[in-house]
Amino acid sequence: MDRPDIYHYRGKRIHMVGIGGSSMSGLAEMLLREGFSVQGTDRNDGHALERLRALGIEAVAGHLPEMVEAADILVYSAAIPPEDPERRRAHLRGIPQVERAVVLGELMAGYMQQICVAGTHGKTTTSGMLAQTLHAMSADPTVHIGGWLDAIGGSVRAGSKRLFVAEACEFNRSFLHMPVTLAVLLNIEEDHLDTYGDMNHVEEAYGQFLAQLPPEGKIVVFGEDIRALRVAKAAGRQVFTFGIGDNNDYTLSGLSYDHKGQPAFSLLYRGMFLCQVALQVRGEYNALHAAATLASVHQLGLDTNEAAAALGAFTGVQRRFEHTGVVRGMAMYHDYGHNPAEMKAAISMAAGQARRVIAVMQPHTFSRVKSLFEDYLTCTRGADITLVTDIYAAREKDPGDIHSSDLVEGMRARGLNAHLTPTFNDTEEWLIGNGMPGDIIITMGCGNINQLNTQMQQHENEKEMAGDRSSNGD
């Protein structure tokens, strides 16, 4: 069957499988605003489905093939296999099916300029910085990113047809469906090897993504990532590098940190001062994300001083080093990072202060753990203690030949203070029994590990309420 054009179904009913995912839920909102009738299902209920229902979208938890019967077309995320019950029902009924990235690409094609942020890690934060900055500068961007950004009230924003800001995901080569006029390439590291096989194929896919740029298209790339720089230079487009070294087009000069680990720096363009930046988010990685944002704004011909002021108000995207509360005097954070490079980056934002850092790792998918096993064993070295929960299977079945205990054993062999805490209850019990006031606890993973933060905060709040009742004589 030929691939359907999504605009042929405007006014008709779209069924979305996996509608609660960070990208799919945003796409559902965009489709609704574009005049489509939207419904969908997800494995679990939660905030995303509640929000969609509040918008008038029929969003239901569970596998419900019968819902497909009323649909004119089915949209699925790359993680949903053909044997999914709803996709099978659509196949039997002759209902066309199209992958999420294809639909997003078709929606983006109607815009004058598309800024796509790509890389193994940092995409959501950088695209969030860009979205918030351009919005604050009244550039009126349309936005689709992979996380909730308070400044735009969600993960999507409907703006003018002039400018589209998007997070370009490399999983299953999804970004090859996205039109792009300005590409921001943050890094290229090992991940999704179950899709690509080896790093040569990963680099090849990024090269194909950059080849979609028009001849006058531009690439803003982290000049200190060897792979990213190599792929960018091979694309035959204008390349602008950013980084800390003086050999970059955009250089972070005088980089320093306050007592909270929040960076400040001057941004230079080929030695010329552009603007002064002071951030409310931590660490060198976020300083580099801000530099990528400002370089992009500069290449768009906009005012970098105004952009720097807007960046100063950025406090992060939800589930990206997000402060979730305080439990027994321990500062609780959560980060969506789920491959070793992302986890290492998240820990770097917490480290460097006179407090213990306890990393809680929820490994994501058996295939990723197996392909990046050695990297998992050392990525939390920057933490004082590492707790490892059971592997989050996501779309996979347990092959029976890899377990979190293997990770803990390997970590200990490499000198890490690591402990196996398979369930959330096990992890909470360990933290309550061994954590100390002043500790920084950072839970990491893109599965459901954020629920541990919610669980512990709820128990803490209940304890405080019980104490208040007792002190009042109730």
C-alpha positions as a Markdown table, in Angstrom:
| # | Residue | x | y | z |
|---|---|---|---|---|
| 1 | Met | 0.0 | 0.0 | 0.0 |
| 2 | Asp | 1.3 | 3.5 | -0.9 |
| 3 | Arg | 2.1 | 5.7 | 2.1 |
| 4 | Pro | -1.0 | 7.9 | 2.8 |
| 5 | Asp | -0.8 | 11.7 | 2.9 |
| 6 | Ile | -2.0 | 12.7 | 6.3 |
| 7 | Tyr | -3.7 | 15.9 | 5.0 |
| 8 | His | -6.1 | 13.7 | 3.0 |
| 9 | Tyr | -7.5 | 12.7 | 6.4 |
| 10 | Arg | -8.2 | 16.2 | 7.8 |
| 11 | Gly | -11.6 | 16.2 | 9.4 |
| 12 | Lys | -11.5 | 12.4 | 9.6 |
| 13 | Arg | -10.6 | 10.1 | 12.6 |
| 14 | Ile | -7.0 | 9.2 | 13.4 |
| 15 | His | -6.3 | 6.4 | 15.9 |
| 16 | Met | -2.9 | 6.8 | 17.6 |
| 17 | Val | -1.2 | 3.7 | 19.2 |
| 18 | Gly | 1.1 | 4.8 | 22.0 |
| 19 | Ile | -0.6 | 8.2 | 22.3 |
| 20 | Gly | 0.7 | 8.8 | 25.8 |
| 21 | Gly | 4.4 | 9.0 | 24.7 |
| 22 | Ser | 6.2 | 12.3 | 24.9 |
| 23 | Ser | 6.3 | 12.8 | 21.2 |
| 24 | Met | 3.0 | 11.1 | 20.3 |
| 25 | Ser | 1.0 | 13.1 | 22.8 |
| 26 | Gly | 2.4 | 16.3 | 21.4 |
| 27 | Leu | 1.6 | 15.2 | 17.9 |
| 28 | Ala | -1.9 | 14.3 | 18.9 |
| 29 | Glu | -2.3 | 18.0 | 20.1 |
| 30 | Met | -0.9 | 19.3 | 16.8 |
| 31 | Leu | -3.3 | 17.1 | 14.8 |
| 32 | Leu | -6.2 | 18.2 | 16.8 |
| 33 | Arg | -5.3 | 21.9 | 16.2 |
| 34 | Glu | -4.9 | 21.1 | 12.5 |
| 35 | Gly | -8.5 | 20.0 | 12.2 |
| 36 | Phe | -8.2 | 16.2 | 12.7 |
| 37 | Ser | -10.4 | 14.0 | 14.9 |
| 38 | Val | -8.1 | 12.2 | 17.3 |
| 39 | Gln | -8.3 | 9.2 | 19.5 |
| 40 | Gly | -5.8 | 6.7 | 20.8 |
| 41 | Thr | -4.5 | 4.2 | 23.4 |
| 42 | Asp | -1.5 | 3.7 | 25.6 |
| 43 | Arg | -0.2 | 1.0 | 27.8 |
| 44 | Asn | -0.7 | 2.9 | 31.0 |
| 45 | Asp | -2.9 | 5.8 | 32.2 |
| 46 | Gly | -1.3 | 8.9 | 33.5 |
| 47 | His | -0.8 | 12.7 | 33.2 |
| 48 | Ala | -0.4 | 12.6 | 29.5 |
| 49 | Leu | -3.7 | 10.8 | 28.8 |
| 50 | Glu | -5.4 | 13.0 | 31.4 |
| 51 | Arg | -4.2 | 16.1 | 29.5 |
| 52 | Leu | -5.3 | 14.7 | 26.2 |
| 53 | Arg | -8.8 | 13.9 | 27.5 |
| 54 | Ala | -9.1 | 17.5 | 28.9 |
| 55 | Leu | -8.5 | 18.7 | 25.3 |
| 56 | Gly | -11.4 | 16.5 | 24.1 |
| 57 | Ile | -9.3 | 13.6 | 22.7 |
| 58 | Glu | -10.5 | 10.1 | 23.5 |
| 59 | Ala | -7.3 | 8.7 | 25.1 |
| 60 | Val | -7.7 | 5.3 | 26.8 |
| 61 | Ala | -5.3 | 3.0 | 28.7 |
| 62 | Gly | -5.0 | -0.6 | 27.4 |
| 63 | His | -5.0 | -2.5 | 24.1 |
| 64 | Leu | -8.3 | -1.9 | 22.5 |
| 65 | Pro | -8.5 | -3.2 | 18.9 |
| 66 | Glu | -12.2 | -2.4 | 18.8 |
| 67 | Met | -11.4 | 1.3 | 18.9 |
| 68 | Val | -9.6 | 1.0 | 15.6 |
| 69 | Glu | -12.9 | 0.1 | 13.8 |
| 70 | Ala | -14.1 | 3.7 | 13.9 |
| 71 | Ala | -10.8 | 5.1 | 12.5 |
| 72 | Asp | -9.9 | 6.2 | 9.0 |
| 73 | Ile | -6.1 | 5.9 | 9.5 |
| 74 | Leu | -3.8 | 4.6 | 12.3 |
| 75 | Val | -0.7 | 6.4 | 13.4 |
| 76 | Tyr | 1.9 | 4.4 | 15.5 |
| 77 | Ser | 5.2 | 5.2 | 17.2 |
| 78 | Ala | 8.3 | 3.4 | 16.1 |
| 79 | Ala | 8.3 | 1.3 | 19.3 |
| 80 | Ile | 5.0 | -0.3 | 18.3 |
| 81 | Pro | 5.5 | -3.6 | 16.4 |
| 82 | Pro | 3.3 | -4.8 | 13.6 |
| 83 | Glu | 2.0 | -7.6 | 15.8 |
| 84 | Asp | 0.4 | -5.1 | 18.2 |
| 85 | Pro | -3.3 | -6.0 | 18.5 |
| 86 | Glu | -4.5 | -2.6 | 17.3 |
| 87 | Arg | -2.1 | -2.6 | 14.3 |
| 88 | Arg | -3.2 | -6.2 | 13.5 |
| 89 | Arg | -6.9 | -5.1 | 13.5 |
| 90 | Ala | -6.1 | -2.1 | 11.2 |
| 91 | His | -4.3 | -4.5 | 8.8 |
| 92 | Leu | -7.3 | -6.9 | 8.7 |
| 93 | Arg | -9.7 | -4.0 | 8.1 |
| 94 | Gly | -7.6 | -2.4 | 5.4 |
| 95 | Ile | -7.1 | 0.8 | 7.5 |
| 96 | Pro | -4.0 | 2.6 | 6.3 |
| 97 | Gln | -1.1 | 2.9 | 8.8 |
| 98 | Val | 1.7 | 5.5 | 9.0 |
| 99 | Glu | 4.6 | 6.0 | 11.5 |
| 100 | Arg | 4.6 | 9.0 | 13.8 |
| 101 | Ala | 7.8 | 10.5 | 12.3 |
| 102 | Val | 6.2 | 10.5 | 8.8 |
| 103 | Val | 3.2 | 12.4 | 10.1 |
| 104 | Leu | 5.3 | 14.9 | 11.9 |
| 105 | Gly | 7.5 | 15.5 | 8.8 |
| 106 | Glu | 4.4 | 16.1 | 6.7 |
| 107 | Leu | 3.2 | 18.7 | 9.2 |
| 108 | Met | 6.6 | 20.4 | 9.3 |
| 109 | Ala | 6.9 | 20.6 | 5.5 |
| 110 | Gly | 4.4 | 23.6 | 5.4 |
| 111 | Tyr | 6.8 | 25.9 | 7.3 |
| 112 | Met | 9.3 | 28.4 | 5.8 |
| 113 | Gln | 12.1 | 27.3 | 8.1 |
| 114 | Gln | 12.7 | 24.2 | 10.2 |
| 115 | Ile | 15.2 | 24.1 | 13.1 |
| 116 | Cys | 15.9 | 20.4 | 14.0 |
| 117 | Val | 18.0 | 19.5 | 17.0 |
| 118 | Ala | 19.7 | 16.2 | 16.7 |
| 119 | Gly | 22.2 | 14.1 | 18.7 |
| 120 | Thr | 22.5 | 11.2 | 21.1 |
| 121 | His | 21.8 | 13.3 | 24.1 |
| 122 | Gly | 20.8 | 16.9 | 25.0 |
| 123 | Lys | 18.1 | 17.2 | 22.3 |
| 124 | Thr | 15.2 | 17.9 | 24.5 |
| 125 | Thr | 17.0 | 20.5 | 26.6 |
| 126 | Thr | 18.4 | 22.3 | 23.6 |
| 127 | Ser | 15.2 | 22.3 | 21.7 |
| 128 | Gly | 13.4 | 23.5 | 24.8 |
| 129 | Met | 15.9 | 26.3 | 25.2 |
| 130 | Leu | 15.4 | 27.3 | 21.6 |
| 131 | Ala | 11.6 | 27.1 | 21.9 |
| 132 | Gln | 11.5 | 29.2 | 25.0 |
| 133 | Thr | 14.0 | 31.7 | 23.7 |
| 134 | Leu | 12.3 | 32.3 | 20.4 |
| 135 | His | 8.9 | 32.5 | 22.0 |
| 136 | Ala | 10.2 | 35.1 | 24.5 |
| 137 | Met | 11.7 | 37.1 | 21.6 |
| 138 | Ser | 8.3 | 37.1 | 19.8 |
| 139 | Ala | 9.6 | 35.0 | 16.9 |
| 140 | Asp | 6.3 | 33.0 | 17.3 |
| 141 | Pro | 7.7 | 29.5 | 16.6 |
| 142 | Thr | 5.7 | 26.4 | 16.2 |
| 143 | Val | 7.2 | 23.7 | 18.5 |
| 144 | His | 7.3 | 20.0 | 18.9 |
| 145 | Ile | 9.8 | 18.7 | 21.5 |
| 146 | Gly | 10.1 | 15.5 | 23.6 |
| 147 | Gly | 9.2 | 17.0 | 27.0 |
| 148 | Trp | 7.0 | 19.4 | 28.9 |
| 149 | Leu | 8.2 | 23.0 | 28.8 |
| 150 | Asp | 6.3 | 25.3 | 31.2 |
| 151 | Ala | 7.1 | 28.4 | 29.1 |
| 152 | Ile | 4.9 | 27.1 | 26.2 |
| 153 | Gly | 2.5 | 25.1 | 28.4 |
| 154 | Gly | 3.4 | 21.6 | 27.1 |
| 155 | Ser | 5.5 | 19.9 | 24.5 |
| 156 | Val | 4.0 | 21.6 | 21.5 |
| 157 | Arg | 3.1 | 25.1 | 20.5 |
| 158 | Ala | 1.1 | 26.4 | 17.6 |
| 159 | Gly | 2.8 | 29.5 | 16.1 |
| 160 | Ser | 3.2 | 31.1 | 12.7 |
| 161 | Lys | 4.1 | 29.2 | 9.6 |
| 162 | Arg | 7.5 | 30.9 | 9.5 |
| 163 | Leu | 9.5 | 28.8 | 11.9 |
| 164 | Phe | 9.2 | 25.3 | 13.3 |
| 165 | Val | 11.5 | 24.0 | 16.2 |
| 166 | Ala | 11.7 | 20.3 | 16.5 |
| 167 | Glu | 13.6 | 17.6 | 18.3 |
| 168 | Ala | 15.0 | 15.2 | 15.7 |
| 169 | Cys | 15.1 | 11.7 | 17.1 |
| 170 | Glu | 17.5 | 9.2 | 15.5 |
| 171 | Phe | 15.7 | 6.1 | 16.8 |
| 172 | Asn | 14.6 | 3.9 | 13.9 |
| 173 | Arg | 15.9 | 6.7 | 11.6 |
| 174 | Ser | 12.9 | 8.8 | 12.4 |
| 175 | Phe | 14.7 | 12.1 | 11.7 |
| 176 | Leu | 15.0 | 11.1 | 8.0 |
| 177 | His | 11.4 | 12.1 | 7.6 |
| 178 | Met | 11.9 | 15.6 | 8.8 |
| 179 | Pro | 12.5 | 18.6 | 6.5 |
| 180 | Val | 15.3 | 20.9 | 7.9 |
| 181 | Thr | 16.8 | 24.2 | 7.0 |
| 182 | Leu | 19.0 | 24.7 | 10.1 |
| 183 | Ala | 20.4 | 21.5 | 11.8 |
| 184 | Val | 21.8 | 21.6 | 15.3 |
| 185 | Leu | 24.0 | 18.6 | 15.9 |
| 186 | Leu | 25.1 | 18.1 | 19.5 |
| 187 | Asn | 26.9 | 14.8 | 19.5 |
| 188 | Ile | 27.0 | 11.3 | 17.9 |
| 189 | Glu | 27.6 | 8.5 | 20.5 |
| 190 | Glu | 26.8 | 4.9 | 20.8 |
| 191 | Asp | 23.1 | 4.2 | 21.2 |
| 192 | His | 20.2 | 2.4 | 19.4 |
| 193 | Leu | 22.7 | -0.3 | 18.1 |
| 194 | Asp | 19.8 | -2.7 | 18.0 |
| 195 | Thr | 18.5 | -0.5 | 15.1 |
| 196 | Tyr | 21.8 | 0.4 | 13.4 |
| 197 | Gly | 24.1 | -2.5 | 14.2 |
| 198 | Asp | 27.3 | -0.5 | 14.4 |
| 199 | Met | 28.6 | 3.1 | 14.6 |
| 200 | Asn | 29.3 | 3.3 | 10.9 |
| 201 | His | 25.6 | 2.9 | 10.2 |
| 202 | Val | 24.8 | 5.4 | 12.9 |
| 203 | Glu | 27.1 | 8.0 | 11.3 |
| 204 | Glu | 25.6 | 7.1 | 7.9 |
| 205 | Ala | 22.1 | 7.9 | 9.1 |
| 206 | Tyr | 23.2 | 11.3 | 10.5 |
| 207 | Gly | 24.8 | 12.0 | 7.2 |
| 208 | Gln | 21.5 | 11.2 | 5.4 |
| 209 | Phe | 19.7 | 13.5 | 7.8 |
| 210 | Leu | 22.0 | 16.4 | 7.1 |
| 211 | Ala | 21.8 | 15.7 | 3.3 |
| 212 | Gln | 18.1 | 16.8 | 3.6 |
| 213 | Leu | 19.3 | 20.4 | 4.1 |
| 214 | Pro | 18.8 | 22.6 | 1.1 |
| 215 | Pro | 22.0 | 23.8 | -0.6 |
| 216 | Glu | 21.8 | 27.1 | 1.4 |
| 217 | Gly | 21.1 | 25.2 | 4.7 |
| 218 | Lys | 23.3 | 25.6 | 7.8 |
| 219 | Ile | 24.7 | 23.2 | 10.4 |
| 220 | Val | 25.5 | 24.3 | 14.0 |
| 221 | Val | 27.7 | 21.5 | 15.4 |
| 222 | Phe | 29.5 | 20.8 | 18.7 |
| 223 | Gly | 33.1 | 21.2 | 17.4 |
| 224 | Glu | 34.6 | 19.0 | 20.1 |
| 225 | Asp | 32.7 | 15.9 | 19.2 |
| 226 | Ile | 34.9 | 14.1 | 16.5 |
| 227 | Arg | 32.1 | 12.1 | 15.0 |
| 228 | Ala | 29.6 | 14.9 | 14.8 |
| 229 | Leu | 32.1 | 17.3 | 13.3 |
| 230 | Arg | 33.2 | 14.7 | 10.7 |
| 231 | Val | 29.6 | 14.1 | 9.6 |
| 232 | Ala | 28.8 | 17.8 | 9.5 |
| 233 | Lys | 31.8 | 18.6 | 7.3 |
| 234 | Ala | 31.0 | 15.8 | 5.0 |
| 235 | Ala | 27.5 | 17.2 | 4.3 |
| 236 | Gly | 28.7 | 19.9 | 2.0 |
| 237 | Arg | 26.7 | 22.7 | 3.7 |
| 238 | Gln | 27.7 | 25.7 | 5.8 |
| 239 | Val | 29.1 | 24.5 | 9.1 |
| 240 | Phe | 29.4 | 26.6 | 12.3 |
| 241 | Thr | 31.0 | 25.1 | 15.3 |
| 242 | Phe | 30.5 | 25.8 | 19.0 |
| 243 | Gly | 32.5 | 24.8 | 22.0 |
| 244 | Ile | 34.9 | 25.8 | 24.7 |
| 245 | Gly | 38.1 | 25.7 | 22.6 |
| 246 | Asp | 39.2 | 28.8 | 20.8 |
| 247 | Asn | 39.2 | 27.0 | 17.4 |
| 248 | Asn | 35.3 | 27.0 | 17.3 |
| 249 | Asp | 33.3 | 29.7 | 15.5 |
| 250 | Tyr | 31.2 | 30.2 | 18.7 |
| 251 | Thr | 33.3 | 30.1 | 21.9 |
| 252 | Leu | 32.3 | 30.0 | 25.6 |
| 253 | Ser | 34.7 | 32.5 | 27.1 |
| 254 | Gly | 35.3 | 32.9 | 30.9 |
| 255 | Leu | 33.1 | 30.0 | 31.8 |
| 256 | Ser | 32.4 | 30.0 | 35.6 |
| 257 | Tyr | 29.9 | 28.5 | 38.0 |
| 258 | Asp | 28.1 | 29.9 | 41.1 |
| 259 | His | 27.6 | 28.0 | 44.3 |
| 260 | Lys | 24.7 | 26.1 | 42.8 |
| 261 | Gly | 26.7 | 24.9 | 39.8 |
| 262 | Gln | 24.9 | 27.3 | 37.5 |
| 263 | Pro | 27.2 | 28.5 | 34.6 |
| 264 | Ala | 27.9 | 32.0 | 33.3 |
| 265 | Phe | 30.0 | 32.9 | 30.3 |
| 266 | Ser | 30.6 | 35.3 | 27.4 |
| 267 | Leu | 29.8 | 34.0 | 23.9 |
| 268 | Leu | 32.2 | 35.0 | 21.2 |
| 269 | Tyr | 31.7 | 34.7 | 17.5 |
| 270 | Arg | 35.1 | 34.3 | 15.8 |
| 271 | Gly | 36.7 | 36.3 | 18.6 |
| 272 | Met | 34.0 | 39.0 | 18.6 |
| 273 | Phe | 31.9 | 39.4 | 21.8 |
| 274 | Leu | 28.2 | 38.6 | 21.2 |
| 275 | Cys | 26.5 | 38.4 | 24.6 |
| 276 | Gln | 26.9 | 37.6 | 28.3 |
| 277 | Val | 25.0 | 34.6 | 29.6 |
| 278 | Ala | 24.0 | 33.5 | 33.1 |
| 279 | Leu | 21.9 | 30.3 | 33.4 |
| 280 | Gln | 19.5 | 28.9 | 36.0 |
| 281 | Val | 20.3 | 25.3 | 35.1 |
| 282 | Arg | 23.5 | 23.5 | 36.1 |
| 283 | Gly | 26.6 | 22.2 | 34.6 |
| 284 | Glu | 28.9 | 22.4 | 31.5 |
| 285 | Tyr | 26.5 | 20.4 | 29.4 |
| 286 | Asn | 23.8 | 23.1 | 29.8 |
| 287 | Ala | 26.3 | 25.8 | 29.1 |
| 288 | Leu | 27.0 | 24.1 | 25.8 |
| 289 | His | 23.3 | 23.7 | 25.1 |
| 290 | Ala | 22.9 | 27.4 | 25.7 |
| 291 | Ala | 25.8 | 28.1 | 23.3 |
| 292 | Ala | 24.1 | 25.9 | 20.6 |
| 293 | Thr | 20.9 | 27.9 | 21.1 |
| 294 | Leu | 22.5 | 31.2 | 20.8 |
| 295 | Ala | 24.5 | 30.2 | 17.8 |
| 296 | Ser | 21.3 | 29.1 | 16.1 |
| 297 | Val | 19.6 | 32.4 | 17.0 |
| 298 | His | 22.6 | 34.3 | 15.6 |
| 299 | Gln | 22.4 | 32.3 | 12.3 |
| 300 | Leu | 18.7 | 33.2 | 12.1 |
| 301 | Gly | 19.8 | 36.9 | 12.2 |
| 302 | Leu | 18.1 | 37.6 | 15.5 |
| 303 | Asp | 19.4 | 39.6 | 18.5 |
| 304 | Thr | 21.7 | 37.5 | 20.7 |
| 305 | Asn | 21.6 | 39.9 | 23.6 |
| 306 | Glu | 17.8 | 39.6 | 23.7 |
| 307 | Ala | 18.2 | 35.8 | 23.4 |
| 308 | Ala | 20.7 | 35.6 | 26.2 |
| 309 | Ala | 18.3 | 37.5 | 28.5 |
| 310 | Ala | 15.5 | 35.0 | 27.6 |
| 311 | Leu | 17.8 | 32.1 | 28.3 |
| 312 | Gly | 18.4 | 33.4 | 31.7 |
| 313 | Ala | 14.8 | 32.6 | 32.6 |
| 314 | Phe | 15.1 | 28.9 | 31.4 |
| 315 | Thr | 14.7 | 26.5 | 34.3 |
| 316 | Gly | 14.6 | 23.3 | 32.4 |
| 317 | Val | 12.3 | 20.8 | 30.7 |
| 318 | Gln | 10.3 | 18.4 | 32.9 |
| 319 | Arg | 12.2 | 15.1 | 33.5 |
| 320 | Arg | 15.5 | 16.7 | 32.5 |
| 321 | Phe | 17.4 | 17.1 | 35.8 |
| 322 | Glu | 14.1 | 18.1 | 37.3 |
| 323 | His | 14.0 | 18.9 | 41.0 |
| 324 | Thr | 11.0 | 17.0 | 42.4 |
| 325 | Gly | 11.2 | 17.7 | 46.1 |
| 326 | Val | 12.9 | 17.0 | 49.4 |
| 327 | Val | 12.6 | 13.7 | 51.3 |
| 328 | Arg | 14.2 | 13.3 | 54.8 |
| 329 | Gly | 16.5 | 16.2 | 53.9 |
| 330 | Met | 17.6 | 14.6 | 50.6 |
| 331 | Ala | 17.2 | 16.7 | 47.5 |
| 332 | Met | 15.4 | 14.6 | 44.9 |
| 333 | Tyr | 16.0 | 15.0 | 41.2 |
| 334 | His | 14.9 | 13.1 | 38.1 |
| 335 | Asp | 16.5 | 12.9 | 34.6 |
| 336 | Tyr | 15.1 | 11.2 | 31.5 |
| 337 | Gly | 18.6 | 10.1 | 30.5 |
| 338 | His | 18.6 | 6.4 | 29.6 |
| 339 | Asn | 21.8 | 5.6 | 27.8 |
| 340 | Pro | 25.2 | 5.8 | 29.5 |
| 341 | Ala | 26.2 | 9.1 | 27.8 |
| 342 | Glu | 23.0 | 10.8 | 29.0 |
| 343 | Met | 23.4 | 9.4 | 32.5 |
| 344 | Lys | 27.0 | 10.6 | 32.7 |
| 345 | Ala | 25.8 | 14.0 | 31.7 |
| 346 | Ala | 23.0 | 14.1 | 34.3 |
| 347 | Ile | 25.4 | 13.1 | 37.1 |
| 348 | Ser | 27.9 | 15.8 | 36.0 |
| 349 | Met | 25.1 | 18.4 | 36.8 |
| 350 | Ala | 24.8 | 17.1 | 40.3 |
| 351 | Ala | 28.4 | 16.4 | 41.1 |
| 352 | Gly | 31.1 | 18.9 | 42.1 |
| 353 | Gln | 29.4 | 20.1 | 45.3 |
| 354 | Ala | 30.1 | 19.2 | 49.0 |
| 355 | Arg | 27.4 | 16.7 | 49.1 |
| 356 | Arg | 27.0 | 13.0 | 48.3 |
| 357 | Val | 25.4 | 12.1 | 45.0 |
| 358 | Ile | 23.4 | 8.9 | 44.9 |
| 359 | Ala | 22.5 | 7.8 | 41.3 |
| 360 | Val | 19.5 | 5.6 | 40.9 |
| 361 | Met | 19.7 | 3.9 | 37.5 |
| 362 | Gln | 16.8 | 2.2 | 35.8 |
| 363 | Pro | 18.4 | 0.5 | 32.8 |
| 364 | His | 16.3 | 0.8 | 29.6 |
| 365 | Thr | 15.6 | -2.2 | 27.4 |
| 366 | Phe | 17.6 | -5.5 | 27.4 |
| 367 | Ser | 19.1 | -4.8 | 23.9 |
| 368 | Arg | 20.5 | -1.4 | 25.0 |
| 369 | Val | 22.0 | -2.9 | 28.1 |
| 370 | Lys | 23.7 | -5.7 | 26.2 |
| 371 | Ser | 25.0 | -3.5 | 23.4 |
| 372 | Leu | 26.3 | -0.8 | 25.7 |
| 373 | Phe | 27.1 | -3.0 | 28.7 |
| 374 | Glu | 30.7 | -1.8 | 29.3 |
| 375 | Asp | 29.6 | 1.9 | 29.1 |
| 376 | Tyr | 26.8 | 1.2 | 31.7 |
| 377 | Leu | 29.5 | -0.1 | 34.2 |
| 378 | Thr | 31.3 | 3.2 | 34.4 |
| 379 | Cys | 28.8 | 6.0 | 33.4 |
| 380 | Thr | 27.9 | 6.6 | 37.1 |
| 381 | Arg | 31.5 | 6.9 | 38.3 |
| 382 | Gly | 30.8 | 10.6 | 39.1 |
| 383 | Ala | 28.3 | 9.6 | 41.8 |
| 384 | Asp | 29.3 | 8.4 | 45.2 |
| 385 | Ile | 26.8 | 5.6 | 45.3 |
| 386 | Thr | 24.8 | 3.8 | 42.5 |
| 387 | Leu | 21.6 | 2.0 | 42.9 |
| 388 | Val | 20.4 | -0.2 | 40.1 |
| 389 | Thr | 16.7 | -1.3 | 39.6 |
| 390 | Asp | 15.4 | -4.0 | 37.4 |
| 391 | Ile | 15.7 | -3.4 | 33.6 |
| 392 | Tyr | 12.7 | -1.6 | 32.1 |
| 393 | Ala | 11.7 | -3.8 | 29.2 |
| 394 | Ala | 9.7 | -1.2 | 27.3 |
| 395 | Arg | 8.9 | -2.8 | 23.9 |
| 396 | Glu | 11.0 | -5.9 | 24.5 |
| 397 | Lys | 10.6 | -9.3 | 26.1 |
| 398 | Asp | 13.1 | -10.6 | 28.6 |
| 399 | Pro | 15.6 | -12.7 | 26.8 |
| 400 | Gly | 16.8 | -14.3 | 30.1 |
| 401 | Asp | 20.5 | -13.7 | 29.5 |
| 402 | Ile | 21.0 | -10.2 | 31.0 |
| 403 | His | 20.0 | -8.9 | 34.4 |
| 404 | Ser | 20.6 | -5.8 | 36.5 |
| 405 | Ser | 22.7 | -8.0 | 38.9 |
| 406 | Asp | 25.2 | -8.3 | 36.1 |
| 407 | Leu | 25.6 | -4.6 | 35.9 |
| 408 | Val | 26.0 | -4.3 | 39.7 |
| 409 | Glu | 28.7 | -7.0 | 39.7 |
| 410 | Gly | 30.5 | -5.3 | 36.9 |
| 411 | Met | 30.3 | -1.9 | 38.5 |
| 412 | Arg | 31.7 | -3.2 | 41.8 |
| 413 | Ala | 34.6 | -4.9 | 39.9 |
| 414 | Arg | 35.4 | -1.5 | 38.5 |
| 415 | Gly | 35.5 | 0.1 | 42.0 |
| 416 | Leu | 32.0 | 1.6 | 42.1 |
| 417 | Asn | 29.9 | 1.6 | 45.2 |
| 418 | Ala | 26.9 | -0.1 | 43.6 |
| 419 | His | 23.8 | -1.9 | 45.0 |
| 420 | Leu | 21.0 | -3.8 | 43.5 |
| 421 | Thr | 17.6 | -2.5 | 44.5 |
| 422 | Pro | 15.2 | -4.3 | 42.0 |
| 423 | Thr | 11.9 | -2.6 | 42.9 |
| 424 | Phe | 10.9 | 0.9 | 43.8 |
| 425 | Asn | 10.0 | -0.3 | 47.3 |
| 426 | Asp | 13.5 | -1.8 | 47.6 |
| 427 | Thr | 15.1 | 1.4 | 46.4 |
| 428 | Glu | 13.0 | 3.6 | 48.7 |
| 429 | Glu | 13.9 | 1.4 | 51.7 |
| 430 | Trp | 17.6 | 1.6 | 50.9 |
| 431 | Leu | 17.5 | 5.4 | 50.5 |
| 432 | Ile | 15.5 | 5.9 | 53.7 |
| 433 | Gly | 17.9 | 3.6 | 55.6 |
| 434 | Asn | 21.2 | 4.8 | 54.2 |
| 435 | Gly | 20.6 | 8.3 | 52.8 |
| 436 | Met | 21.5 | 11.4 | 54.8 |
| 437 | Pro | 20.3 | 14.9 | 54.9 |
| 438 | Gly | 22.1 | 17.0 | 52.2 |
| 439 | Asp | 22.4 | 14.0 | 49.8 |
| 440 | Ile | 21.5 | 14.6 | 46.1 |
| 441 | Ile | 19.4 | 11.7 | 44.8 |
| 442 | Ile | 19.0 | 11.6 | 41.0 |
| 443 | Thr | 16.8 | 8.9 | 39.5 |
| 444 | Met | 17.6 | 8.2 | 35.8 |
| 445 | Gly | 15.7 | 6.5 | 33.0 |
| 446 | Cys | 13.0 | 7.0 | 30.4 |
| 447 | Gly | 10.8 | 4.2 | 31.7 |
| 448 | Asn | 8.7 | 4.8 | 34.9 |
| 449 | Ile | 11.5 | 5.5 | 37.4 |
| 450 | Asn | 10.1 | 9.0 | 37.9 |
| 451 | Gln | 7.3 | 7.3 | 39.8 |
| 452 | Leu | 9.8 | 6.5 | 42.5 |
| 453 | Asn | 10.3 | 10.3 | 43.1 |
| 454 | Thr | 6.5 | 10.7 | 43.3 |
| 455 | Gln | 6.2 | 7.6 | 45.6 |
| 456 | Met | 8.8 | 8.9 | 48.0 |
| 457 | Gln | 7.5 | 12.4 | 48.1 |
| 458 | Gln | 4.0 | 11.2 | 48.8 |
| 459 | His | 5.2 | 9.1 | 51.7 |
| 460 | Glu | 7.2 | 12.0 | 53.0 |
| 461 | Asn | 4.1 | 14.3 | 52.8 |
| 462 | Glu | 1.9 | 11.7 | 54.5 |
| 463 | Lys | 4.5 | 11.5 | 57.4 |
| 464 | Glu | 4.6 | 15.3 | 57.8 |
| 465 | Met | 0.8 | 15.5 | 57.8 |
| 466 | Ala | 0.6 | 12.7 | 60.4 |
| 467 | Gly | 3.2 | 14.6 | 62.5 |
| 468 | Asp | 1.2 | 17.8 | 62.3 |
| 469 | Arg | -2.0 | 16.0 | 63.4 |
| 470 | Ser | -0.1 | 14.5 | 66.3 |
| 471 | Ser | 1.3 | 17.9 | 67.4 |
| 472 | Asn | -2.1 | 19.4 | 67.2 |
| 473 | Gly | -3.5 | 16.7 | 69.5 |
| 474 | Asp | -5.7 | 15.1 | 66.8 |
